[in-house]
Amino acid sequence: MGKTLNIVPASTLDYRRLAEANLPRFMFDYIDGGANDERTLLANVEDYGRVLLKQRVLRDVSSIDTQSTLAGERVAMPLALAPVGMAGLFSRRGEALGARAATASGVPFTLSTVGICSLSEVREAAGKPFWFQLYMVRDRVAVQRLLEAALEQGVTTLVFTVDLPVAGMRHRDTRNGMLENSLRGKLGKAWQLGTRPGWLWNVGVKGKPHTFANIADMVSDSTDLGAYREWLDTQFDTSVTWKDIEWLRTIWPGYLIIKGIQEVQDARCAADVGANGLVVSNHGGRQLDSVASSISKLRPIVEAVGDRMEILVDGGVRSGLDVFKALALGANGVLIGRPWVWAAAGGGEAGLCALLNTFKRELEVAMILTGTNRISDISPELIDKIGWN
Ligand SMILES: Cc1cc2nc3c(=O)[nH]c(=O)nc-3n(C[C@H](O)[C@H](O)[C@H](O)COP(=O)(O)O)c2cc1C
C-alpha cells in the first residue's frame, strides 16, 4: 500500500517525496527518470550547486520586484511551466490543474502535444492565452490542423520541441513495463496501481477520460499507452531539418520558441529561421545521456544570440535560487518540468500554487541578499565562481 507521508512540504524535493508516495511506481519513475545511466539528469541538477553567488550588503533592497516579461507577456516572475506529456495521468486533469495554478501565480503554462487535456479544456482553466508545445510529426496536415486549433484557442506562443526525433533509452520504463502491452507488463502495472488506491480513485476514476485529447484522432486507440507509443514511433520524423522550421515559421503567426538547443551552432540556426526565442534544454536528461547540463551550456548561447532572441533554460531548476542563477548567467527566464508535476501529484493544485509561491519567495530572498532590486539588475557580476569552467 502507498505509505502516508507526514511531512509539511517546503521544497521541490518534499513534493517529490509526496509524489512518490501517491503515484504507482511506474508513473513516478516515468517522471523521475532520465535516459540510460541518468548522468545528464544528475548533472542538470548538480551543476546549479556549482554556481556560487556573491553576497552583497547595505544596498537598499526595500523595493524589490520579481516581475518581468516572457514571450511579450508580463509575468510575476520569469518562469513558465514546461510541457509535460500525460500530466493528466499524474494528477487529476493535470494540465487543467497546472494551467489554473499558473494563472493564479502569474506565470505561463505550456500544454504538451501529448497532454491528456484538450486545448479548449486548458483554455478554460487558464482563463487567458497559454503556450502550446508541438513536435514535428510526419503528417504535416496534422501539424497545420493542430496549429489552427491552437490559434483558435488563443494560443499566442508555440514551443516547438526539436530534441526528440526518437525517444531516449529510458531504462526505468523498460524495467517497469511502462509501455509494454504483454500480459506480464499489464499484470505488473495492475499490481502497482493496486498499491495506490488514492491515485486509483482521485485520478484513475475521477480524472477520466485519459485520452490524448489533442491527437486522439491520430492514435488508433487513444486510451492505450501502447497505441501512443506506436504513434510516437511512426510519426516522429527523423528527417526534419531547419528547412522544416522555416516552413513552420511561415505558417505560425505567433511567438515561436525552439526548445531543445544545447549548441551555439544550432542556436544561430534558430535565430536565422526567425524564431523569437529558444530553450537551452536537453529534455530534462531524458534524451542523449552524457550531454552537458543545460545550465553549463547557457552562457555561450546567450553570448552568441542573446541580442537576437529570448533565451530560456530548463533542466534541473529546483528552486527560486536556481532561477536567480540562470538569470545571472544571462537567461531571460526558466522552465520547470518535474517540479510542477511532483507538486501537482503530491499536493494537488494547492500544492502547486504553494510551490510556485516558494519559488517566488526564494527568488526574492536571493535578490535581497545579492543587493538586486529588479530582474534586469541580475547580472554575471553577481557570480563568484562557476564549478565547471
Ligand atoms: C514526465 C515528463 C514528460 C515530458 N514531456 C514532454 C513533452 O511532452 N514535450 C516536451 O517538449 N518536453 C517534455 N518533457 C521535458 C520538459 O518539458 C522539460 O524540458 C524538462 O522536464 C526540464 O527538466 P526538469 O524536469 O529537470 O525541470 C517532459 C519531461 C518529463 C519529466
Ligand as a Chemical Component Dictionary entry (heavy atoms), coordinates in Angstrom:
data_LIG
# 
_chem_comp.id                   LIG 
_chem_comp.type                 NON-POLYMER 
_chem_comp.pdbx_formal_charge   0 
_chem_comp.three_letter_code    LIG 
# 
loop_
_chem_comp_atom.comp_id 
_chem_comp_atom.atom_id 
_chem_comp_atom.alt_atom_id 
_chem_comp_atom.type_symbol 
_chem_comp_atom.charge 
_chem_comp_atom.model_Cartn_x 
_chem_comp_atom.model_Cartn_y 
_chem_comp_atom.model_Cartn_z 
_chem_comp_atom.pdbx_ordinal 
LIG C1  C1  C 0 7.436  13.232 -17.442 1  
LIG C2  C2  C 0 7.968  14.211 -18.447 2  
LIG C3  C3  C 0 7.306  14.370 -19.649 3  
LIG C4  C4  C 0 7.763  15.321 -20.573 4  
LIG N1  N1  N 0 7.051  15.531 -21.724 5  
LIG C5  C5  C 0 7.449  16.493 -22.590 6  
LIG C6  C6  C 0 6.669  16.797 -23.735 7  
LIG O1  O1  O 0 5.609  16.227 -23.960 8  
LIG N2  N2  N 0 7.142  17.757 -24.580 9  
LIG C7  C7  C 0 8.319  18.431 -24.349 10 
LIG O2  O2  O 0 8.708  19.285 -25.145 11 
LIG N3  N3  N 0 9.059  18.172 -23.257 12 
LIG C8  C8  C 0 8.647  17.228 -22.364 13 
LIG N4  N4  N 0 9.382  16.995 -21.244 14 
LIG C9  C9  C 0 10.587 17.808 -20.965 15 
LIG C10 C10 C 0 10.210 19.079 -20.192 16 
LIG O3  O3  O 0 9.453  19.956 -20.966 17 
LIG C11 C11 C 0 11.439 19.816 -19.701 18 
LIG O4  O4  O 0 12.309 20.069 -20.789 19 
LIG C12 C12 C 0 12.219 19.071 -18.619 20 
LIG O5  O5  O 0 11.330 18.400 -17.761 21 
LIG C13 C13 C 0 13.060 20.062 -17.818 22 
LIG O6  O6  O 0 13.786 19.420 -16.833 23 
LIG P1  P1  P 0 13.308 19.328 -15.290 24 
LIG O7  O7  O 0 12.281 18.259 -15.244 25 
LIG O8  O8  O 0 14.562 18.974 -14.589 26 
LIG O9  O9  O 0 12.733 20.686 -14.895 27 
LIG C14 C14 C 0 8.930  16.077 -20.292 28 
LIG C15 C15 C 0 9.591  15.885 -19.078 29 
LIG C16 C16 C 0 9.124  14.985 -18.161 30 
LIG C17 C17 C 0 9.840  14.838 -16.845 31 
# 
loop_
_chem_comp_bond.comp_id 
_chem_comp_bond.atom_id_1 
_chem_comp_bond.atom_id_2 
_chem_comp_bond.value_order 
_chem_comp_bond.pdbx_ordinal 
LIG C1  C2  SING 1  
LIG C2  C3  SING 2  
LIG C2  C16 DOUB 3  
LIG C3  C4  DOUB 4  
LIG C4  N1  SING 5  
LIG C4  C14 SING 6  
LIG N1  C5  DOUB 7  
LIG C5  C6  SING 8  
LIG C5  C8  SING 9  
LIG C6  O1  DOUB 10 
LIG C6  N2  SING 11 
LIG N2  C7  SING 12 
LIG C7  O2  DOUB 13 
LIG C7  N3  SING 14 
LIG N3  C8  DOUB 15 
LIG C8  N4  SING 16 
LIG N4  C9  SING 17 
LIG N4  C14 SING 18 
LIG C9  C10 SING 19 
LIG C10 O3  SING 20 
LIG C10 C11 SING 21 
LIG C11 O4  SING 22 
LIG C11 C12 SING 23 
LIG C12 O5  SING 24 
LIG C12 C13 SING 25 
LIG C13 O6  SING 26 
LIG O6  P1  SING 27 
LIG P1  O7  DOUB 28 
LIG P1  O8  SING 29 
LIG P1  O9  SING 30 
LIG C14 C15 DOUB 31 
LIG C15 C16 SING 32 
LIG C16 C17 SING 33 
# 
